[in-house]
Structures are given as structure tokens and as C-alpha cells.
Amino acid sequence: MEWEGGLVGLESEVAQLRRGDLDALTALVTRYQNRLYRYLLRLVREPADAEDLFQQTWVRVAERIGKYDPRRNFDAWLFSVARNLAIDHLRRMRTESLDEPIGGEIEGETKVARLVSHEQPALDGILERERAGRLGTLLSELPVRYREVLTLRFEEEMKLEEIAQVLEMPLSTVKTQLRRSLERMRQTIQTRYPNEDWNAFA
């Protein structure tokens, strides 16, 4: 059995919300606050837009929780709700294709940027942080469709089956998308930093 703050706690909070207990909504917002906001920020690039979409997501969750199938993974359902709102927002606000990069950078380090990080001596740690910053920048320059699959896989650490639910794609398509995303990242790294060894994307 999971600890109370883990799976058991999550299932209890979701069940309470389905019964109309708004205290459970507050608990869920707290539970997912960092992860969900970070994911939305990764997609829409603007903190104010991400904050607005974060709030919209929980309004939509409260509206639709009665239709949520408790046999389904809640993380995947929640992120799917958030993604749909974010994609709608991008389509309204952007003239660029969702397959094209959206400018700007996000401060901070992601798990994508820490694929090869371990405990290291101070100098090595500084070099790794510099590399992590570069990876974060490179990730932010990818088209949305590549950025989101890498974010869900490496930053949110979702299983491929969960990503398929979020993106509403067949599992085979998700695998293809992830492979292409990693290849795009690897090519970009080799072009921009040809003299460095990036084992994580070899």
C-alpha cells in the first residue's frame, strides 16, 4: 500500500471531489501545483498565460469530474484537460503552426536537461549545470509537438501509455513522436555544439 500522501491519498481526494467535496479540489490543486504549472509553462511559454490556464484547468476539472472514469489514470486525465486548454490557447493566440518553435526561454532546469546528471565534484557539477542550461534552451526552441512529448516523458516521467492518453494518440504514434523528438534534439545539439559529447542523445 502506498503512503497516505501518495496513491491512496490521491484516490481518496479524487473520490471526495466526485462526491462534491470542494476541500478535495483544494488538496488536488496543492498536490499538482508545481507539476501542472510547469507543464503549461513549457507549452505556452508565458508565465501569465500558464497561470491563467492553470486556473482554467481546475475549473474544467471541477465541471467534468463527474464524467471522470476512476479506472483511468488521473494524472493522464488531468494533463489531458490542461493540454487541450493550452492547445486551444495557442491556436487562438499564435499565427505559427504548432509544429514550429515558439520563441522565448524558460528559466530553470528540467529532468530532460538532467538526463546524465549524478553526484560529481564541484567543477564537474558546474559544467553539468551549464550543459543543463543549454539543454533547457534547446528544448524551449523545439516545436510544441516535440517539446510536449519530451516534457511528459522526461520531466513528468510518464509512461508511454500515459502519454498516449494525454496526447490522445495511439501508443505507436507516441513512440514515433518520441523517437523523432529525440532525434531532432540530437541533431540540434550536434549542429550547435559539434565538439561536445552528449551521450544522452547519442
Backbone bond lengths (Angstrom), bond angles and torsions (degrees), N, CA, C in turn:
res aa  C-N    CA-C-N  psi(-1)  N-CA   C-N-CA  omega(-1)  CA-C   N-CA-C  phi
1 M - - - 1.464 - - 1.521 109.57 -
2 E 1.354 115.81 138.24 1.452 120.27 179.10 1.517 110.67 -73.86
3 W 1.349 115.94 158.85 1.450 120.82 176.12 1.528 109.52 -63.15
4 E 1.322 116.39 161.54 1.449 120.95 -173.90 1.524 112.70 -60.35
5 G 1.346 116.31 -33.71 1.457 118.98 179.54 1.514 113.20 -79.47
6 G 1.340 118.31 -5.24 1.449 121.86 -177.29 1.501 112.58 -97.60
7 L 1.345 115.54 -129.54 1.462 120.86 -173.60 1.512 112.21 -60.54
8 V 1.338 117.30 -45.42 1.459 120.27 -178.58 1.520 110.41 -60.44
9 G 1.334 116.40 -45.67 1.449 120.54 178.90 1.515 112.01 -61.67
10 L 1.329 116.87 -40.76 1.454 121.40 179.67 1.525 110.62 -63.89
11 E 1.319 116.62 -47.82 1.464 120.08 -179.83 1.519 111.24 -60.45
12 S 1.327 116.36 -38.64 1.460 120.78 178.49 1.522 111.18 -64.93
13 E 1.341 116.23 -43.79 1.463 120.23 -179.70 1.522 111.22 -64.82
14 V 1.317 117.12 -41.76 1.463 120.61 179.12 1.526 110.22 -64.62
15 A 1.333 116.44 -43.16 1.464 120.20 179.09 1.529 110.84 -62.52
16 Q 1.325 116.62 -40.66 1.461 120.69 178.66 1.526 110.93 -64.01
17 L 1.325 116.31 -42.10 1.464 119.62 179.42 1.525 110.78 -64.56
18 R 1.310 117.32 -37.62 1.461 120.56 178.51 1.520 111.38 -65.70
19 R 1.329 115.63 -22.36 1.478 119.82 176.33 1.530 111.14 -89.50
20 G 1.340 116.87 1.27 1.452 119.71 176.53 1.511 115.52 94.66
21 D 1.320 117.85 11.73 1.461 122.22 179.77 1.522 109.62 -83.67
22 L 1.345 117.25 105.03 1.455 120.79 -176.51 1.525 112.94 -72.33
23 D 1.336 117.61 -17.31 1.464 119.41 173.38 1.528 110.37 -61.58
24 A 1.331 115.11 -32.93 1.462 119.75 178.32 1.522 110.61 -67.45
25 L 1.332 116.98 -32.64 1.458 119.87 177.25 1.533 110.06 -63.44
26 T 1.319 115.86 -43.07 1.462 120.39 177.66 1.530 110.77 -59.65
27 A 1.319 116.07 -41.83 1.465 120.57 179.27 1.525 111.28 -64.46
28 L 1.329 116.43 -39.96 1.462 120.20 -179.94 1.526 111.44 -68.95
29 V 1.327 116.12 -39.57 1.462 119.57 177.26 1.525 109.73 -59.32
30 T 1.321 116.53 -44.07 1.466 121.12 178.88 1.527 110.82 -63.69
31 R 1.315 116.34 -41.96 1.467 121.32 -178.13 1.532 111.48 -61.99
32 Y 1.316 116.76 -40.06 1.467 120.67 -173.11 1.520 113.75 -104.55
33 Q 1.311 117.52 4.13 1.457 120.87 -170.91 1.522 113.01 -52.88
34 N 1.308 117.29 -54.22 1.465 120.81 -176.21 1.521 112.04 -68.41
35 R 1.317 116.45 -47.12 1.458 120.23 -176.34 1.520 111.98 -63.92
36 L 1.321 116.89 -47.22 1.459 120.25 -174.47 1.523 111.23 -69.93
37 Y 1.323 116.11 -42.55 1.465 118.97 178.24 1.523 110.35 -62.44
38 R 1.328 117.44 -43.07 1.465 122.07 179.72 1.530 110.71 -60.46
39 Y 1.319 116.20 -42.58 1.467 120.53 179.22 1.529 110.84 -63.43
40 L 1.333 116.62 -45.80 1.464 120.29 179.62 1.527 111.11 -64.63
41 L 1.329 116.42 -39.23 1.456 120.01 177.82 1.517 110.70 -63.53
42 R 1.312 116.80 -37.83 1.466 121.10 177.97 1.530 110.29 -61.76
43 L 1.328 117.24 -35.48 1.460 120.08 -177.46 1.525 112.76 -80.82
44 V 1.329 117.13 -46.49 1.469 119.18 -170.16 1.519 114.10 -99.20
45 R 1.309 117.72 -13.26 1.450 123.67 170.58 1.519 115.97 77.58
46 E 1.318 118.89 -21.66 1.456 122.10 -175.94 1.528 110.51 -108.70
47 P 1.345 118.45 123.01 1.468 120.61 -178.46 1.525 114.14 -54.99
48 A 1.332 117.42 -41.84 1.468 119.57 -179.04 1.520 110.92 -64.75
49 D 1.336 116.82 -40.15 1.462 120.53 178.25 1.524 110.66 -67.14
50 A 1.329 116.02 -40.67 1.467 119.70 179.31 1.528 110.79 -63.13
51 E 1.327 116.98 -41.43 1.463 120.98 178.39 1.525 110.99 -62.47
52 D 1.330 116.15 -44.05 1.462 120.54 179.44 1.524 110.64 -63.09
53 L 1.319 116.87 -43.62 1.464 120.97 179.17 1.520 111.83 -67.55
54 F 1.327 116.37 -33.36 1.461 120.63 175.42 1.530 109.97 -58.90
55 Q 1.330 116.00 -47.38 1.465 120.59 179.12 1.530 110.75 -64.70
56 Q 1.331 116.47 -42.79 1.464 120.19 179.06 1.521 111.64 -61.11
57 T 1.324 115.20 -37.69 1.467 119.32 -179.41 1.521 110.86 -59.74
58 W 1.330 117.24 -44.13 1.461 119.28 -177.40 1.524 112.02 -73.34
59 V 1.324 117.04 -30.01 1.470 119.14 171.93 1.526 109.73 -62.86
60 R 1.331 115.41 -44.78 1.471 120.20 179.24 1.524 111.32 -64.95
61 V 1.326 116.90 -38.85 1.463 120.67 177.12 1.531 110.15 -60.50
62 A 1.334 116.33 -46.70 1.465 120.03 -179.90 1.525 111.03 -61.46
63 E 1.322 116.56 -36.07 1.460 120.99 -179.73 1.526 112.39 -71.32
64 R 1.313 116.54 -34.49 1.466 120.64 -169.67 1.520 114.39 -109.76
65 I 1.310 117.55 1.55 1.464 119.24 -175.59 1.518 112.18 -59.54
66 G 1.327 117.04 -28.91 1.463 119.71 178.21 1.512 113.09 -64.58
67 K 1.335 116.80 -22.75 1.462 121.34 179.62 1.526 111.98 -93.89
68 Y 1.324 116.38 -5.74 1.462 119.69 -179.77 1.519 110.05 -69.94
69 D 1.319 116.08 131.29 1.464 122.63 177.37 1.525 108.01 -88.36
70 P 1.333 118.44 112.23 1.474 120.19 -176.76 1.524 113.91 -62.95
71 R 1.321 117.29 -11.48 1.467 119.35 175.31 1.525 111.05 -77.98
72 R 1.312 115.92 -13.34 1.459 121.03 -179.87 1.526 109.99 -87.97
73 N 1.323 115.99 151.19 1.460 121.25 177.39 1.527 109.26 -64.83
74 F 1.341 117.22 122.04 1.469 119.87 -175.79 1.518 111.59 -67.94
75 D 1.327 117.82 -39.33 1.465 120.45 177.81 1.524 110.18 -53.82
76 A 1.328 115.93 -49.24 1.462 120.48 -177.40 1.529 110.87 -63.64
77 W 1.334 116.65 -41.17 1.468 120.21 178.93 1.525 111.02 -63.63
78 L 1.325 116.40 -46.33 1.460 121.53 -179.05 1.524 111.06 -61.92
79 F 1.324 117.07 -47.83 1.454 120.03 -178.60 1.525 111.37 -68.22
80 S 1.318 117.03 -28.23 1.459 120.51 175.01 1.522 110.93 -66.52
81 V 1.337 116.55 -42.10 1.465 120.96 176.40 1.527 109.75 -60.20
82 A 1.335 116.28 -47.19 1.460 120.93 -179.70 1.521 111.41 -63.50
83 R 1.314 116.48 -42.78 1.470 120.03 -178.97 1.516 111.49 -62.17
84 N 1.324 117.12 -44.60 1.458 119.63 -179.13 1.525 111.46 -59.66
85 L 1.330 116.47 -41.06 1.458 120.28 177.29 1.529 111.00 -65.11
86 A 1.335 116.52 -41.58 1.459 120.68 -179.40 1.520 111.89 -65.53
87 I 1.333 116.85 -43.08 1.462 120.33 180.00 1.521 110.21 -65.37
88 D 1.331 117.22 -41.31 1.466 120.07 175.93 1.521 110.56 -59.39
89 H 1.331 115.97 -42.38 1.466 120.99 179.00 1.528 110.74 -61.62
90 L 1.334 117.24 -45.91 1.458 120.67 -178.97 1.522 111.06 -63.44
91 R 1.306 116.09 -37.72 1.466 119.00 -179.97 1.525 111.20 -68.12
92 R 1.314 117.01 -32.58 1.461 120.20 178.43 1.524 111.72 -76.14
93 M 1.334 116.19 -37.79 1.458 120.73 -169.19 1.522 114.20 -95.52
94 R 1.319 118.01 -22.75 1.449 120.30 -172.87 1.518 111.15 -109.68
95 T 1.321 115.11 144.68 1.458 119.51 172.10 1.524 110.34 -91.53
96 E 1.336 116.59 -18.33 1.458 119.64 -179.25 1.525 110.91 -73.13
97 S 1.317 114.58 154.72 1.454 120.46 172.19 1.521 109.23 -67.98
98 L 1.321 116.20 150.18 1.462 119.67 175.97 1.526 111.37 -68.38
99 D 1.328 116.33 -10.98 1.461 119.97 176.01 1.522 111.78 -86.35
100 E 1.337 117.20 -6.68 1.452 120.61 -179.02 1.517 110.62 -102.66
101 P 1.333 117.02 153.03 1.464 119.49 179.03 1.515 110.79 -64.18
102 I 1.327 115.68 149.84 1.453 122.48 172.94 1.504 106.60 -112.60
103 G 1.328 117.87 126.61 1.448 122.16 -170.32 1.505 113.80 -63.64
104 G 1.323 114.64 169.37 1.463 121.00 177.65 1.504 111.46 103.73
105 E 1.327 116.03 164.88 1.446 122.32 179.80 1.505 109.85 -129.83
106 I 1.310 115.55 157.61 1.460 121.79 175.82 1.508 108.09 -111.93
107 E 1.308 115.88 129.90 1.451 118.92 175.92 1.516 109.31 -74.11
108 G 1.326 115.25 151.33 1.459 119.19 176.63 1.509 111.10 106.34
109 E 1.292 115.11 168.11 1.449 122.42 -173.07 1.520 108.63 -113.64
110 T 1.328 116.83 139.26 1.448 121.28 179.52 1.522 109.70 -112.59
111 K 1.327 116.11 169.63 1.457 119.52 177.84 1.519 111.00 -69.30
112 V 1.333 117.30 -26.73 1.456 118.82 172.27 1.515 109.43 -58.81
113 A 1.322 115.65 -39.11 1.456 120.74 -177.81 1.515 112.37 -80.00
114 R 1.334 117.33 -3.85 1.463 119.83 -178.30 1.522 111.40 -120.77
115 L 1.322 117.17 26.64 1.459 120.13 -175.37 1.521 112.45 -59.29
116 V 1.332 117.00 -30.28 1.462 119.49 -175.69 1.521 111.82 -115.04
117 S 1.341 117.98 16.53 1.462 119.16 -176.84 1.525 111.21 -82.13
118 H 1.331 115.88 141.60 1.462 123.71 177.19 1.528 107.04 -146.21
119 E 1.334 115.08 176.08 1.459 118.18 173.44 1.527 108.28 -63.60
120 Q 1.330 117.76 129.87 1.449 120.82 -174.20 1.521 110.28 -144.69
121 P 1.326 116.98 162.22 1.465 120.22 171.24 1.522 110.41 -59.90
122 A 1.332 116.34 162.48 1.461 121.36 -172.73 1.530 112.53 -56.07
123 L 1.336 117.98 -47.78 1.460 120.10 -177.60 1.524 110.96 -63.44
124 D 1.331 115.96 -43.99 1.459 119.41 178.20 1.524 110.27 -61.61
125 G 1.336 116.41 -37.98 1.459 120.02 179.26 1.517 111.55 -63.64
126 I 1.309 117.01 -40.17 1.465 121.10 177.74 1.526 110.25 -63.16
127 L 1.325 116.65 -43.55 1.455 120.49 178.80 1.527 111.11 -63.79
128 E 1.337 116.32 -39.15 1.466 119.43 179.24 1.520 111.35 -66.81
129 R 1.343 116.75 -38.67 1.465 119.19 178.50 1.524 110.73 -65.32
130 E 1.336 115.76 -37.82 1.464 119.16 176.81 1.522 110.16 -62.84
131 R 1.328 115.58 -42.65 1.462 120.04 178.56 1.524 110.71 -66.01
132 A 1.322 116.62 -39.68 1.464 120.47 178.55 1.520 110.68 -60.78
133 G 1.321 116.19 -40.40 1.456 119.65 177.72 1.520 111.75 -62.41
134 R 1.314 115.81 -38.89 1.460 120.06 178.22 1.528 110.50 -64.80
135 L 1.329 116.11 -42.99 1.459 119.60 179.64 1.525 111.07 -63.39
136 G 1.334 115.78 -40.40 1.457 119.15 177.89 1.518 111.35 -60.57
137 T 1.337 116.10 -41.23 1.461 120.78 177.99 1.519 110.74 -65.27
138 L 1.334 116.49 -45.10 1.465 120.21 179.72 1.526 111.13 -61.59
139 L 1.318 116.06 -41.11 1.467 119.87 178.83 1.522 110.64 -62.37
140 S 1.329 116.62 -40.77 1.461 120.24 -177.97 1.517 111.82 -66.40
141 E 1.336 117.40 -19.68 1.460 121.19 -178.34 1.529 112.63 -89.88
142 L 1.320 117.40 -8.57 1.459 120.07 -179.77 1.524 110.63 -72.66
143 P 1.328 117.70 155.76 1.458 120.29 171.54 1.527 110.60 -58.84
144 V 1.317 115.89 156.10 1.461 120.85 -177.17 1.524 111.59 -55.05
145 R 1.315 118.10 -43.34 1.468 120.05 -174.56 1.522 112.23 -64.37
146 Y 1.336 117.35 -30.70 1.452 120.20 175.62 1.522 110.72 -81.20
147 R 1.314 115.83 -41.38 1.461 120.76 -177.13 1.525 111.26 -61.18
148 E 1.319 116.66 -42.47 1.455 118.31 -174.26 1.528 112.43 -70.45
149 V 1.344 117.29 -37.11 1.461 118.11 -178.93 1.526 110.39 -70.30
150 L 1.343 117.58 -36.93 1.463 120.21 176.32 1.528 110.97 -67.33
151 T 1.319 116.54 -39.29 1.464 120.83 179.01 1.523 111.10 -63.00
152 L 1.322 117.11 -46.71 1.460 120.35 -179.32 1.528 111.46 -65.66
153 R 1.320 116.46 -38.05 1.470 119.38 -175.96 1.521 112.12 -75.36
154 F 1.330 117.56 -46.72 1.455 120.25 -171.30 1.522 113.43 -102.17
155 E 1.310 118.50 -32.81 1.456 120.15 179.87 1.527 110.62 -85.18
156 E 1.335 116.87 -47.05 1.464 120.56 178.69 1.520 112.27 -87.55
157 E 1.324 116.96 -10.32 1.469 123.32 177.97 1.528 112.02 55.28
158 M 1.328 115.41 40.55 1.462 119.71 177.79 1.518 110.76 -81.20
159 K 1.315 115.38 149.56 1.455 120.67 172.86 1.527 108.55 -72.27
160 L 1.325 115.58 158.66 1.457 119.59 -178.42 1.530 111.14 -60.06
161 E 1.326 116.14 -35.81 1.462 119.33 179.53 1.526 111.60 -65.28
162 E 1.330 115.97 -36.05 1.469 120.41 177.51 1.520 110.99 -69.49
163 I 1.329 115.79 -39.76 1.463 119.78 178.03 1.526 109.78 -62.47
164 A 1.318 116.51 -39.51 1.461 120.35 178.16 1.527 110.94 -59.75
165 Q 1.330 117.07 -37.49 1.462 120.42 177.41 1.523 111.16 -68.05
166 V 1.322 116.38 -43.92 1.467 120.17 -179.12 1.529 110.60 -62.81
167 L 1.314 116.50 -46.89 1.460 121.47 -175.64 1.526 112.42 -83.95
168 E 1.339 115.82 -8.31 1.461 121.37 -178.65 1.524 110.34 55.48
169 M 1.331 114.08 50.67 1.463 122.25 -179.50 1.527 108.81 -128.28
170 P 1.321 117.48 154.68 1.466 119.64 170.77 1.527 109.94 -62.13
171 L 1.327 115.98 151.34 1.455 120.38 -179.49 1.524 111.57 -57.85
172 S 1.319 116.86 -39.16 1.464 120.39 -179.91 1.527 111.17 -62.14
173 T 1.330 116.66 -36.17 1.463 120.75 178.77 1.520 110.72 -68.63
174 V 1.331 116.10 -39.60 1.464 120.28 177.78 1.521 110.15 -61.65
175 K 1.318 117.03 -43.89 1.464 120.60 179.13 1.529 111.03 -60.64
176 T 1.327 115.48 -42.87 1.466 120.00 177.91 1.519 110.94 -64.00
177 Q 1.340 115.56 -44.03 1.464 120.45 -179.48 1.524 111.08 -62.22
178 L 1.333 116.50 -42.04 1.458 120.44 179.82 1.520 110.49 -65.79
179 R 1.311 116.84 -42.82 1.466 120.25 179.38 1.531 110.52 -61.91
180 R 1.318 116.49 -43.76 1.464 120.02 179.57 1.528 111.15 -67.04
181 S 1.321 115.96 -36.12 1.466 119.80 179.40 1.510 110.94 -64.87
182 L 1.328 116.51 -44.66 1.461 120.58 178.21 1.522 110.93 -65.06
183 E 1.314 116.59 -38.84 1.462 120.31 178.38 1.528 110.25 -65.51
184 R 1.321 116.35 -41.44 1.474 119.98 178.44 1.535 110.12 -62.84
185 M 1.319 116.61 -42.52 1.455 120.92 178.19 1.524 110.59 -63.35
186 R 1.325 116.65 -43.98 1.467 121.01 -179.02 1.527 110.93 -62.48
187 Q 1.327 116.45 -43.34 1.463 120.20 179.79 1.528 111.14 -64.08
188 T 1.324 115.59 -40.59 1.460 119.85 179.45 1.527 110.52 -64.21
189 I 1.332 115.81 -42.74 1.460 120.50 178.89 1.529 110.62 -61.67
190 Q 1.325 116.79 -46.00 1.458 120.26 -177.71 1.522 111.56 -65.24
191 T 1.327 116.53 -33.79 1.463 120.35 179.40 1.526 111.40 -72.06
192 R 1.337 115.93 -43.49 1.459 119.40 -174.05 1.522 112.51 -83.89
193 Y 1.345 116.23 -33.24 1.467 120.25 -178.28 1.532 109.09 -127.65
194 P 1.339 117.82 67.71 1.468 121.17 -172.06 1.520 114.28 -66.42
195 N 1.312 117.80 -21.79 1.476 119.98 -174.74 1.516 113.15 -97.83
196 E 1.343 117.47 5.97 1.452 120.34 -178.69 1.518 110.92 -109.74
197 D 1.327 114.91 152.41 1.459 121.40 -179.13 1.529 108.52 -99.10
198 W 1.337 116.62 115.46 1.476 121.56 -179.40 1.526 107.37 -116.04
199 N 1.344 115.09 81.77 1.463 119.60 -173.40 1.509 113.68 -59.20
200 A 1.334 117.18 -32.02 1.457 119.94 -174.99 1.518 112.03 -63.07
201 F 1.345 117.94 -23.64 1.443 120.67 -177.18 1.519 112.28 -117.85
202 A 1.340 114.90 21.29 1.454 118.46 -178.87 1.522 110.83 -74.25
